[in-house]
Amino acid sequence: MQVINYFDSDRKEYWLQKIGGCDWGAGKFLNELISGGKLFEVLGDNTKVLMLIDEDELVSFCTYAKRDDIPSTELTPWIGFVYTFPEWRGHRYIGKLFEETARIAKAEGVSRAYISTDHIGLYEKYGCEFYRMMPDTHGNMSRVYIKKFD
């Protein structure tokens, strides 16, 4: 298995189809942002779409970006759109994506990233700490976590 950045891939259409094929509405929205050329406008310049792949299989993906679904905040960067396909769950593969986000963050001189979610008990497994509740772009309250990079 390896982590690749969607934008560094020479098989973008293939991987975009895989992202769009997930059973999660946010994954389909990510597909629309990429295919519609709106990803950088919405999430910020230099957004990365990190994908954990096993040969031709997309195992898991996430974004590492300046913004996510929490509007008007000084908090940055964000790890968003975190998804693992059902057949790959239970093996802590998100951890491999977090290792890559940590590598990127450290290279940028960043010591932490934020995650917006409605999940309880998932991100704690990866060393994330609950920060506070914040309204998302739809006005719903979201749990915001901090992922510190040592």
C-alpha positions in Angstrom: 0.0 0.0 0.0 1.0 3.5 -0.6 -0.3 7.1 -0.2 -0.4 9.2 -3.3 -1.6 12.7 -4.0 -4.4 12.7 -6.6 -2.9 15.7 -8.3 0.4 13.9 -8.8 -1.2 10.9 -10.4 -1.2 10.2 -14.1 -4.5 8.3 -13.6 -6.7 11.2 -12.4 -9.9 10.1 -14.2 -9.6 6.6 -12.8 -9.1 7.7 -9.2 -11.8 10.4 -9.6 -14.2 7.7 -10.6 -13.2 5.6 -7.5 -13.8 8.6 -5.2 -17.2 9.3 -6.8 -18.1 5.6 -6.4 -18.1 5.7 -2.6 -21.4 5.4 -0.7 -20.9 8.7 1.2 -22.4 12.0 0.1 -19.4 14.0 1.1 -17.2 11.7 -1.1 -19.5 12.4 -4.0 -19.3 16.1 -3.2 -15.5 15.9 -3.3 -15.7 14.2 -6.7 -17.9 17.1 -7.9 -15.5 19.8 -6.5 -12.6 18.1 -8.3 -14.4 17.4 -11.6 -16.0 20.9 -11.6 -12.7 22.6 -11.0 -13.9 24.2 -7.8 -11.7 22.3 -5.2 -9.1 25.0 -4.8 -11.7 27.8 -4.8 -13.6 26.1 -1.9 -10.8 24.5 0.1 -7.9 26.8 -0.8 -4.8 26.8 -2.9 -2.4 23.8 -2.5 -5.2 21.5 -1.4 -4.1 17.9 -1.5 -6.3 14.9 -2.0 -4.4 12.0 -0.4 -5.3 8.5 -1.4 -4.2 5.3 0.2 -4.1 2.7 -2.6 -3.5 -1.0 -2.9 -2.4 -1.4 -6.5 -5.6 -0.4 -8.4 -7.8 -0.3 -5.3 -8.7 2.9 -3.5 -8.6 2.0 0.2 -9.1 5.4 1.9 -8.8 9.1 1.1 -8.8 12.5 2.7 -8.0 16.2 2.0 -5.3 18.3 3.5 -6.4 21.9 3.0 -6.5 25.5 4.2 -10.3 25.3 4.7 -13.0 22.7 5.3 -16.7 23.0 6.3 -16.2 25.4 9.2 -16.6 28.9 7.8 -14.9 32.1 8.8 -12.2 30.7 11.1 -8.6 31.4 11.8 -8.1 27.6 12.3 -6.0 26.0 9.5 -5.0 23.6 8.0 -7.8 21.0 7.9 -7.9 17.3 7.3 -11.3 16.7 5.7 -13.3 14.3 3.6 -11.8 11.3 5.6 -13.2 8.1 4.2 -12.3 4.4 4.1 -14.2 2.0 1.9 -16.3 -0.5 3.8 -14.3 -3.6 2.8 -11.1 -2.0 4.2 -12.5 -0.8 7.5 -11.2 -2.1 10.8 -7.5 -2.0 10.0 -6.7 1.6 11.0 -5.8 2.6 7.5 -6.7 6.2 8.2 -3.5 6.2 10.3 -1.5 5.9 7.1 -3.2 9.1 5.7 -2.5 10.9 9.0 1.2 9.9 8.7 1.3 11.6 5.3 -0.5 14.7 6.6 2.0 14.9 9.4 4.9 14.7 6.9 3.4 17.5 4.8 2.5 19.7 7.8 6.0 19.4 9.3 7.5 20.4 5.9 5.3 23.4 6.0 6.2 24.2 9.6 2.8 23.3 10.9 2.3 21.6 14.2 -1.4 20.8 14.1 -4.4 20.3 11.9 -8.1 20.4 12.5 -10.9 17.9 11.7 -14.6 18.7 11.6 -16.9 15.7 12.1 -20.0 14.3 13.7 -18.2 11.1 14.7 -17.5 10.3 18.3 -14.8 7.8 19.2 -13.2 7.5 15.7 -10.5 10.2 15.7 -9.6 9.7 19.3 -8.1 6.4 18.2 -5.6 8.3 16.1 -4.5 10.7 18.9 -6.9 13.5 18.0 -8.2 15.7 20.8 -11.7 17.2 21.0 -11.3 21.0 20.7 -14.9 22.4 20.6 -18.2 22.5 18.9 -18.5 24.9 16.0 -21.2 25.6 13.4 -20.5 24.2 9.9 -21.4 25.8 6.6 -25.0 24.4 6.9 -25.5 25.8 10.4 -25.2 22.4 12.1 -23.0 22.0 15.1 -19.8 20.0 14.3 -17.2 18.4 16.6 -13.8 20.0 15.9 -10.7 18.0 16.8 -7.1 18.9 16.8 -4.5 16.5 15.4 -1.1 17.4 16.8 2.0 16.5 14.8 5.0 15.6 17.0 
